[in-house]
Amino acid sequence: MCKDAIVFSNKPEGVTLEAGVEHYICACGRSKDGVFCDGNHEGTACLPKKVIVEKTKQYHICLCKTSKNFPFCDGTHSMYSDEDIGKGVAL
């Protein structure tokens, strides 16, 4: 988890990832869609998470940016309320 990350959402996003392809998942919470890196981490200590999956299917991507299994959701988002969106993550 990046100390500069912000909570993008308190719910995960279901995204189909293609097998064998490099996917760069946003770890800062500042990308426009919250899922894929778009470079908005510039100026933070955050870097995107490179992921290559073995099977093409839908994955639940962590948008609270604090999953212990990041970038995949582990339910940690339940500790965040709607008021936490856009604020720093709990370390």
ABEGO torsion letter per residue (X at the ends): XBAABBBABABBBBBBBBBGBBBBBBAAGABAAGABBAGAABGBABBBBBBBBABBBBBBBBAAGABAAOABBAGAAAABBAAABGBBBBX
